[in-house]
Amino acid sequence: MGVWLGIAGRIGGILALVALIALLVEKLIVFVGFLAFAIKAIIVLAFVLVFGVVAYLVFKTWRDSCKRSDK
């Protein structure tokens, strides 16, 4: 009976290690997906910021040219 318990304990330990490794791989995949999303969000925000700055500069130039033509 003790032999069977020892064998079952070793098999159980191996199965537990395999389960932990599978869980680690799954969490790494989720983390990489999150990083990809974060990078995409940063790129979109940078594009919106550049677009806003260009729009501000165009408006400022247009306003300055209107002031000069009024004089």
Secondary structure, DSSP 8 states (H G I E B T S, - for coil): -HHHHHHHHHHHHHHHHHHHHHHHHHHHHHHHHHHHHHHHHHHHHHHHHHHHHHHHHHHHHHHHHHHHHH-
